[in-house]
Amino acid sequence: MTSTVGLRPALWVAGLYSVVVGFILLFPSISVTVFGRPVIDPAVAAGWGTSLIATGILALGAATDVQKYGGLAPLFAAGITVVTFGLLYFFLTGAYEARAALVPIIVNALLIAWIWSVRPKE
C-alpha cells in the first residue's frame, strides 16, 4: 500500500477545522463576530454547524488509522470541494461578503490540495 504518512496530519487539520467552524455556527453571537454577518435563521446555521461537526469527527476518526481509512481521502477532498463551490457561488452573487467567504475558500482550497496530494494512489 502507498505510504499514508502525510495523510494523517491533513485529515486531522481538516477534521479540526470542520469541528471548530461547526461549533462557531451553533452560536449566533459568536458566528456574527467571526463571519461578520447576522444569523438570519439559527436553525439553518445550526444544521450547517452540526453537519460540519459530524464531518469533522469522521475526518478525525479517519486520521487515527490512515492505513484502514486512507481510501476515504478523495471523498473528504470532494466534500470540501462542494462546500467551496457553494461559498464561491454565494460570494460571486453578492450573498456573502469577502469576510465571510474568502478566508474559508482559501483554507478549503489549501485543504483540498493537501489531502489530494497525500492521498493513497492505488
C-alpha positions as MATLAB code, in Angstrom:
seq = 'MTSTVGLRPALWVAGLYSVVVGFILLFPSISVTVFGRPVIDPAVAAGWGTSLIATGILALGAATDVQKYGGLAPLFAAGITVVTFGLLYFFLTGAYEARAALVPIIVNALLIAWIWSVRPKE';
ca = [
       0.000    0.000    0.000;
       1.156    3.538   -0.687;
       2.591    5.437    2.254;
      -0.076    7.474    4.047;
       2.280    9.301    6.427;
       1.314   12.779    5.161;
      -2.382   11.946    5.111;
      -2.757   11.778    8.891;
      -1.997   15.474    9.556;
      -4.024   16.569    6.511;
      -7.142   14.742    7.726;
      -6.523   15.870   11.293;
      -6.344   19.546   10.273;
      -9.398   19.200    8.002;
     -11.339   17.495   10.795;
     -10.357   20.007   13.444;
     -11.180   22.918   11.115;
     -14.632   21.450   10.380;
     -15.386   20.890   14.067;
     -14.309   24.413   15.035;
     -16.330   26.089   12.259;
     -19.284   23.845   13.121;
     -19.237   24.929   16.750;
     -18.971   28.580   15.696;
     -22.112   28.167   13.594;
     -24.015   26.711   16.550;
     -23.795   30.011   18.427;
     -25.210   33.042   16.557;
     -23.417   35.588   18.770;
     -20.042   34.002   18.023;
     -20.904   33.396   14.379;
     -21.704   37.058   13.707;
     -18.390   38.073   15.263;
     -16.352   35.602   13.230;
     -18.158   35.805    9.890;
     -19.384   39.379   10.061;
     -22.962   38.642    9.098;
     -26.049   38.191   11.242;
     -27.581   34.757   11.531;
     -30.977   35.074    9.848;
     -32.157   31.556   10.627;
     -30.447   29.977   13.655;
     -31.922   26.564   12.822;
     -30.291   26.541    9.373;
     -26.970   27.720   10.828;
     -27.193   25.013   13.482;
     -27.903   22.433   10.776;
     -24.798   23.508    8.871;
     -22.857   23.523   12.128;
     -23.871   20.019   13.149;
     -23.131   18.729    9.638;
     -19.651   20.232    9.803;
     -19.075   18.802   13.268;
     -20.138   15.335   12.101;
     -17.911   15.538    9.018;
     -15.031   16.764   11.159;
     -15.444   13.876   13.569;
     -15.358   11.454   10.624;
     -12.155   13.059    9.317;
     -10.591   12.930   12.789;
     -11.582    9.272   13.037;
     -10.069    8.537    9.629;
      -6.866   10.307   10.721;
      -6.456    7.873   13.617;
      -5.962    4.935   11.226;
      -4.984    6.131    7.764;
      -3.917    2.640    6.704;
      -7.509    1.495    7.147;
      -9.435    4.682    6.239;
      -6.989    6.471    3.945;
      -9.019    5.428    0.929;
     -11.672    7.908    2.064;
      -9.325   10.857    1.445;
     -10.700   11.599   -2.055;
     -14.198   11.698   -0.570;
     -13.142   14.251    2.053;
     -11.493   16.315   -0.702;
     -14.653   16.050   -2.821;
     -16.862   17.139    0.078;
     -14.663   20.138    0.816;
     -14.751   20.974   -2.906;
     -18.557   21.023   -2.938;
     -18.628   23.349    0.089;
     -16.008   25.585   -1.538;
     -18.004   25.943   -4.746;
     -21.063   26.820   -2.666;
     -19.135   29.528   -0.847;
     -17.715   30.804   -4.134;
     -21.169   30.945   -5.727;
     -22.660   32.919   -2.848;
     -19.665   35.256   -2.816;
     -19.864   35.907   -6.570;
     -23.615   36.550   -6.410;
     -23.162   39.037   -3.567;
     -24.888   36.978   -0.881;
     -21.651   36.665    1.122;
     -19.147   39.418    1.731;
     -15.423   38.817    1.367;
     -15.035   38.437    5.148;
     -17.499   35.559    5.227;
     -16.302   33.761    2.114;
     -12.718   34.397    1.069;
     -10.884   33.006    4.087;
     -12.915   29.749    4.098;
     -12.470   29.440    0.322;
      -8.695   29.817    0.651;
      -8.464   27.441    3.631;
     -10.647   24.895    1.839;
      -8.570   25.138   -1.361;
      -5.405   24.515    0.646;
      -7.001   21.536    2.429;
      -8.223   20.078   -0.879;
      -4.748   20.365   -2.415;
      -3.085   18.922    0.686;
      -5.435   15.950    1.029;
      -5.321   15.263   -2.702;
      -1.528   15.384   -2.818;
      -1.075   12.867    0.015;
      -3.992   10.532   -0.742;
      -3.289    6.834   -1.294;
      -2.695    6.411   -5.005;
      -3.706    2.807   -5.516;
];
